[in-house]
Amino acid sequence: MIKLLRKELLLCMHPTAPIFLILSMMLIIPNYPYYVVFFYTGLAVFFTCLNGRENNDVFYTMTLPIAKKYIVKSRFVFVVLLELLQMLVAVPFAIIRQLMPLPGNQVGMDANIALFGLSFIMFALFNYIFFGIYYKNVDKVGKAFGLSSIAVFIYIAVAETCAHVIPFVRDYLDTKDPKYITYKLIVLAVGIVIYALITYSTYKKSVRSFEVLDL
């Protein structure tokens, strides 16, 4: 498993992945839809899978003396590490945005603790749709990314709208830290739990789909 993960990191990861991590600095842009910052991680996952298709990575890996489930597992571990790293890299930029002498984000959710919790849910949605489709047919990377992207941008539109029209979100969650920090920490905890449960269930579903896939 460690060797497969090394392959993911050294041979499969698309060069844009670390570049997109740097885009976390976009959290300091005034009046910007900050969820888009985290969408770039999904784009990096898409490029990685697309690059793997063009280089016959899945076919090559299946020639190795390993079970199919470990191929799926190594990709999921890589993706989870990438998503968690995106969250970690974004933290200092969110703090900088909070300290800037500017009003809150007029577009939608501010760069605060609640944003991270809601972004974890967005990651879970992306993983569920993308890998649910991808491991049914690893050649249809574009279809998987297209549908997952539509779902993610619908989620972003709804989440940003809630920051304007839902009183609880507008008055308690869409505020600068540390105001109403208890509510925000609850949202963060719930987001992490949803992310963990959905991503794990998606992994199990993907293993079942990939094991019956005839390449």
N, C-alpha and C positions, 0 to 999 in steps of 0.2 A: 504494500500500500504506500509506503514512504517513497519507493522508487517511482510509482505511478504519479504521485503528487509532484515529485521533482520533475517528471516529464511534463506535467501540466504547466509548471512554473517556468521551466527553462526552454521548452520546445513548443508548447501549444499557446501560451499566453500571447495575445496580440500586442504589438508594441504600443498601441494606443491606450492600453489599460493604465499604465503608470501616468501617462499624459492626462487622462481623464481624472485621475486622482487629484492632480494639481488644480483642476478646475473647481475644486472645493473653495478656492479663494473667491469664487463668484458670490459667495455668501456675504461678502462685504459690499456688494453692489446695492445701492439704495433702490428701493421700489422694483424688485425683481421677483419673479415666481421661483422661490428657492427650491421647490421640489424638483425642478428641472436639473439642478446640480446633481441630484442622486440618480436621475434618469440616465446620465452618461455612463454609469456603471453597467446598466443593462445593455447599453450600446457596446461597451467593451466585451461583454459576454457574447453578444451576437457576433462581433468581429472574430472573437476567438473560435467560436463554433464554425463560422463560415470559413475561416482560414484552415481549420481542421478538415472540413469537407473537401476543400480544394487540394489539400495535401494528402488526402486519403488516410487521415490520422486514425479514424475509427477502424477502418479495415486493417491497418497495420497493427494496431493494438490488439485486435482480435486474433491475430496470428501468434500472439504471445501465450505462454501456458498459464493463463489466468482466467478466472471466472468472469462472466459478463458483468455481474453485479459490481465488481471492483472497478470496472471502467466507468460505470455511472457514479460510483462512490467518489472516486478521485476527482471527477469533474465537479460534483456537488461541493466537495470540500474546498476545491479551488475557488468556486463561485462565492461560497460563504465567507472565505477568508478575504476575498476581494471586496465584498459588500461591507464586512466589518471594518476593513481597513479604510474604506471610503468614509464611514461614519467617524472613525478615529481622526482621520486627517481633517475632516470638516470641523471638528470641535474648536480648535484655536481660532478659526476664521469666524465661527459663530460668536465666540467670546469677543473678538475684535469688533464685530458688528454691533454687539450689545453695548460696547463702550463708546462707540462713535456718537458724538453730540448731534444726532439727527433723529427726526421722528421715526416711529415704527414703519414697517413696510406697508405702503399704501396699496400695493397690489394684492396682498393676501397675508398668509402666515408669516410672522416675524421669525428671525433666525434664533429660535429659543429651544428649550428642552422639549416642548411639545412637538415641534417640527421633527425632531429626531424620532420620536415615538411614532408619529404618523408616517414618516418615511420608511420605517421598518415595515409597516403594513404595506406600503407601496412595493417594497422589495419582495414581500411575500406574494403579492398579487402577480408581479412579473414572473417570479420563479414558477408559480403554479401554472400559469398559462404557457409560458415559453417552453419549459421542460416537459409539460404534459403533452405538448404537440411534438416537440423535437425528438423525443425518444420513441415516438411511434414511427417516425421516418426521419433519420438523421440527414437526409438529403434536402428536406424541406425547411431549411433554416430561415429563409425569407418569410415563409408563412408563419412560422412560430414567432418571429420577431414582429411582424406586421400586426398580428392579432394582440400580442402582449403589449405592444406600444399603444395601440388604440385604447386598450383597457387602462393602461397607466395614465394616459392623457385625460381620459374621462375621470379617473380618480383625482388627478390634479385639479381639473376644472371644478369638480364637486367640492374638494377640500378647500380650495381657495374661495369658492362661493360661500361656504359655511363660515369662513372667517369674517364675512361681511353681513350675513343674514341670520345666523344662529347666535342668539344672545350669549349663551355660555361660551361658545368658541370665541366670539368677538371680544367679550368683556373679561374673560378669565384666561383663555389659552393664548390668544393673539396679543400678548403683552410682553414687555421686556422682563427678563429675569432680574431679580428673584421674585417678582410679584407673583402671587398665587402659585408658589413653587410646588405645593403639595399636589394640586390638581395636575400640574405638568408632569411631575414624577409618576403619578398614576398612569397618565397617558403613555409615558415612556415605558413603564413596566408592562402595560397591556400590549403595546406595540411589539416589544421584544418577545413576549409569550406567543402572540399571534404569528410572528415571523418564524419562531422556532417550530411551532406545531405545524404550520402550513408547509414550510420548507421540508421538514422531515417526512410528512405524509406525501409530499410531491416526490421526494426521493424514492420512497417505497413504491409509489405508483410507477415511476420512471423505470425502476428495476424490472418490474413485472412486464412493462411494455417492451423494454429492450431485450429481455430474455426470449420473447416470442418473435422478435423481429428477425426476418430472414434476409441477411445481407448477401 
